[in-house]
């Protein structure tokens, strides 16, 4: 059965956090099937994006970031700051006129701790996740994001997991905190590709991304965000409003797995995400 979007469209860590991420085996090259041929985005769309949508998103980021400062001073757990991230994301999703259909999340026991493995295609992936994942979670992010005003502070203060891809040993304290959180029941969202795709195709997963899932012995939930690349790809501020989907797959168990299983686990999760994304 085809989904709603289909109808409208015709570092590997060896045995610890000090090791260096390595890409798993290359997946076959395939092109994103999620463009909507009859949906055109001309100069009116560009004007709307550059002079209405983008300024509003920057305004939301500044205002919510500043409001979060006093709220986060005594919030060591990051739970209050998660609400600010949700509110910021909700405002963005209401502004960009891109409805999201969530498929499969009702089959997941969200009261349990999981690692959610999500494809990464757009800067707007984060607002989608914060708006449509109805529980507290933390996100693993690249250290480079700390350089952004307001956003970097929010990431640091809200207990997100900072990964230094150039010097993995610098991430030890953050990784330990994430492991403690997973064992205590706090879900983690990861982008196993290590960054945004430049062309809409799912890139090879970094097997090290699943280090924490194995250490905590929690299930991995594959998630495919469909349409976000076409909504806002890299290297542009032109938001092309369109319907989106968040497709959630069956959990993948890590029970009994060790660091020796990282490569095979990574390949299995990548196939699950690709099956959701390309179906």
C-alpha positions as CSV (number, residue, x, y, z in Angstrom):
1,X,0.0,0.0,0.0
2,X,1.3,3.4,-0.9
3,X,1.7,6.2,1.6
4,X,0.3,9.7,1.4
5,X,3.6,11.1,0.1
6,X,3.8,8.4,-2.5
7,X,0.4,9.3,-3.8
8,X,1.2,13.0,-4.2
9,X,4.5,12.2,-5.8
10,X,3.8,10.1,-9.2
11,X,32.8,6.3,13.1
12,X,33.3,3.2,14.2
13,X,34.3,3.0,17.9
14,X,36.3,-0.2,18.4
15,X,36.1,-0.9,22.1
16,X,35.6,2.5,23.6
17,X,34.9,6.1,22.8
18,X,38.5,6.9,22.0
19,X,38.5,5.1,18.6
20,X,37.9,6.9,15.3
21,X,34.6,6.6,13.4
22,X,34.8,4.6,10.2
23,X,32.2,4.3,7.4
24,X,30.6,1.0,6.9
25,X,30.4,-0.6,3.4
26,X,29.1,1.6,0.7
27,X,25.4,1.2,-0.2
28,X,24.3,1.1,-3.8
29,X,23.7,4.5,-5.4
30,X,20.0,5.4,-5.6
31,X,18.3,8.7,-6.2
32,X,15.7,10.1,-3.8
33,X,12.2,9.3,-5.2
34,X,10.5,12.0,-3.2
35,X,10.4,15.0,-5.5
36,X,6.8,16.0,-6.5
37,X,7.0,16.6,-10.3
38,X,4.0,18.9,-10.6
39,X,4.9,21.0,-7.6
40,X,6.8,24.1,-8.9
41,X,8.7,26.6,-6.7
42,X,9.3,29.7,-8.7
43,X,10.2,33.3,-7.8
44,X,7.1,33.8,-5.6
45,X,8.2,30.8,-3.5
46,X,11.7,32.2,-3.2
47,X,10.4,35.6,-2.1
48,X,8.1,34.0,0.5
49,X,11.0,32.0,1.8
50,X,13.6,34.7,1.9
51,X,11.4,37.5,3.2
52,X,8.8,35.7,5.4
53,X,9.7,32.1,6.4
54,X,13.5,32.5,6.9
55,X,13.2,35.8,9.0
56,X,10.5,34.2,11.1
57,X,12.7,31.1,11.8
58,X,15.6,33.3,12.8
59,X,13.3,35.4,15.0
60,X,12.0,32.2,16.7
61,X,15.5,31.0,17.2
62,X,16.7,34.3,18.8
63,X,13.6,34.8,21.0
64,X,13.2,31.2,22.2
65,X,17.0,31.0,22.8
66,X,17.0,34.1,24.9
67,X,13.9,33.0,26.9
68,X,15.6,29.6,27.5
69,X,18.6,31.2,29.3
70,X,16.9,31.9,32.6
71,X,14.9,28.6,32.3
72,X,18.0,26.6,31.8
73,X,20.2,28.1,34.6
74,X,19.0,25.6,37.1
75,X,18.0,22.9,34.7
76,X,20.9,20.4,34.9
77,X,18.7,17.6,33.4
78,X,17.8,19.5,30.3
79,X,14.1,18.6,30.7
80,X,12.9,22.2,30.8
81,X,15.1,23.2,27.9
82,X,13.6,20.3,25.9
83,X,10.3,22.1,26.1
84,X,11.8,25.3,24.7
85,X,13.2,23.2,21.8
86,X,9.8,21.7,21.3
87,X,8.1,25.1,21.3
88,X,10.7,26.5,18.8
89,X,10.2,23.5,16.6
90,X,6.4,23.7,16.7
91,X,6.5,27.3,15.7
92,X,8.7,26.5,12.7
93,X,6.6,23.6,11.5
94,X,3.4,25.7,11.7
95,X,5.1,28.5,9.8
96,X,6.5,26.4,6.9
97,X,3.1,24.8,5.9
98,X,4.5,21.3,5.6
99,X,2.2,18.8,7.2
100,X,3.9,15.6,8.6
101,X,2.3,12.2,8.5
102,X,3.8,9.9,11.2
103,X,3.7,6.2,10.3
104,X,4.7,3.3,12.6
105,X,5.4,5.2,15.9
106,X,2.3,3.8,17.4
107,X,3.9,0.3,17.3
108,X,6.9,1.5,19.4
109,X,6.9,1.3,23.2
110,X,8.0,4.9,23.7
111,X,8.1,4.4,27.5
112,X,11.3,2.4,27.0
113,X,14.7,3.7,26.2
114,X,15.7,3.4,22.5
115,X,18.3,4.7,20.2
116,X,16.5,6.3,17.2
117,X,18.6,6.1,14.0
118,X,17.5,8.8,11.6
119,X,18.6,9.7,8.1
120,X,19.8,13.3,7.9
121,X,18.9,15.4,4.8
122,X,18.0,18.9,6.0
123,X,18.4,21.5,8.7
124,X,14.7,21.1,9.3
125,X,15.0,17.5,10.4
126,X,15.5,18.7,13.9
127,X,12.2,20.6,14.2
128,X,10.4,17.6,12.7
129,X,11.8,15.3,15.3
130,X,11.2,17.6,18.3
131,X,7.6,18.2,17.2
132,X,6.6,14.6,16.3
133,X,8.5,12.5,18.8
134,X,6.2,12.8,21.9
135,X,8.8,12.2,24.6
136,X,12.0,13.6,26.1
137,X,15.1,12.6,24.2
138,X,18.7,13.8,23.5
139,X,20.4,14.3,20.2
140,X,24.0,13.4,19.3
141,X,25.4,16.4,17.4
142,X,28.7,17.5,15.8
143,X,31.0,19.8,17.9
144,X,31.0,22.4,15.1
145,X,27.4,23.4,16.0
146,X,28.6,24.8,19.3
147,X,30.1,27.7,17.3
148,X,26.6,29.0,16.4
149,X,25.2,31.7,18.6
150,X,22.2,30.8,20.8
151,X,21.9,27.3,19.1
152,X,25.3,26.2,20.5
153,X,24.5,27.4,24.0
154,X,21.1,25.6,23.9
155,X,22.7,22.4,22.7
156,X,25.3,22.5,25.5
157,X,23.0,23.5,28.3
158,X,20.2,21.0,27.4
159,X,22.4,17.9,27.8
160,X,22.7,17.0,24.2
161,X,25.5,14.6,23.2
162,X,28.5,16.5,21.7
163,X,30.6,14.4,19.3
164,X,34.1,15.6,18.3
165,X,34.6,13.7,15.0
166,X,38.2,15.0,14.7
167,X,39.2,14.1,18.3
168,X,36.8,11.4,19.6
169,X,38.7,11.2,22.9
170,X,37.3,14.7,23.7
171,X,33.8,13.3,23.6
172,X,34.3,10.8,26.4
173,X,32.4,12.8,29.1
174,X,29.5,13.5,26.8
175,X,29.4,9.8,25.7
176,X,29.4,8.6,29.3
177,X,26.5,11.0,30.1
178,X,24.6,9.7,27.1
179,X,25.2,6.1,28.2
180,X,24.0,6.9,31.7
181,X,20.9,8.5,30.3
182,X,20.1,5.5,28.1
183,X,20.4,3.2,31.0
184,X,18.2,5.5,33.0
185,X,15.5,5.4,30.3
186,X,16.3,8.6,28.3
187,X,16.1,7.9,24.5
188,X,18.9,9.1,22.2
189,X,18.5,10.3,18.6
190,X,21.5,9.8,16.3
191,X,22.3,10.6,12.6
192,X,24.4,7.6,11.6
193,X,25.5,9.2,8.3
194,X,27.5,11.7,10.3
195,X,26.0,14.8,8.5
196,X,23.5,15.9,6.0
197,X,23.3,14.3,2.6
198,X,24.2,16.7,-0.2
199,X,22.0,15.0,-2.8
200,X,19.0,13.3,-1.1
201,X,20.6,9.8,-1.1
202,X,21.2,8.0,2.2
203,X,24.9,7.9,2.7
204,X,27.0,5.0,4.4
205,X,26.4,4.8,8.1
206,X,29.2,5.2,10.6
207,X,29.2,2.0,12.5
208,X,30.6,3.8,15.6
209,X,27.2,5.6,15.8
210,X,25.8,2.4,17.4
211,X,28.5,2.1,20.1
212,X,26.1,3.5,22.8
213,X,23.2,1.2,21.8
214,X,25.4,-1.9,22.2
215,X,27.0,-0.6,25.5
216,X,23.5,0.2,26.9
217,X,21.9,-3.0,25.4
218,X,18.9,-1.0,24.1
219,X,17.0,-1.5,20.9
220,X,17.6,0.7,17.8
221,X,14.6,2.1,16.1
222,X,15.1,3.0,12.4
223,X,13.4,6.3,11.3
224,X,13.2,7.7,7.8
225,X,12.3,11.3,7.3
226,X,10.8,11.6,3.8
227,X,10.7,14.9,1.9
228,X,12.9,17.0,4.1
229,X,15.7,17.1,1.5
230,X,13.3,18.5,-1.1
231,X,12.0,20.9,1.6
232,X,15.3,22.4,2.4
233,X,18.5,20.8,1.1
234,X,22.0,22.0,1.9
235,X,23.5,25.3,0.7
236,X,20.2,27.2,0.3
237,X,17.7,29.2,2.3
238,X,14.9,28.5,-0.1
239,X,12.2,26.5,1.8
240,X,10.0,24.6,-0.6
241,X,6.8,23.9,1.4
242,X,5.5,20.3,0.8
243,X,4.0,17.3,2.7
244,X,6.4,15.2,4.7
245,X,6.5,11.8,6.4
246,X,8.2,10.3,9.4
247,X,8.3,6.6,8.9
248,X,9.3,4.5,11.9
249,X,10.4,0.9,11.5
250,X,10.6,-2.2,13.8
251,X,13.1,-2.0,16.7
252,X,16.4,-3.9,16.1
253,X,17.6,-5.7,19.2
254,X,21.2,-5.3,20.5
255,X,20.8,-7.9,23.2
256,X,24.0,-10.0,23.5
257,X,25.9,-7.9,20.8
258,X,29.4,-6.7,21.4
259,X,31.7,-4.3,19.7
260,X,32.7,-7.0,17.2
261,X,29.1,-6.8,15.9
262,X,29.2,-3.0,15.1
263,X,29.7,-3.4,11.3
264,X,27.0,-6.0,10.9
265,X,24.6,-4.0,13.1
266,X,25.3,-0.8,11.2
267,X,24.6,-2.6,7.9
268,X,21.3,-4.0,9.3
269,X,20.1,-0.6,10.6
270,X,21.1,1.1,7.3
271,X,19.1,-1.4,5.3
272,X,16.0,-0.8,7.6
273,X,16.2,2.9,7.2
274,X,16.7,2.6,3.4
275,X,13.7,0.3,3.1
276,X,11.6,2.8,4.9
277,X,13.0,5.7,2.9
278,X,12.9,4.2,-0.6
279,X,9.7,2.2,-0.4
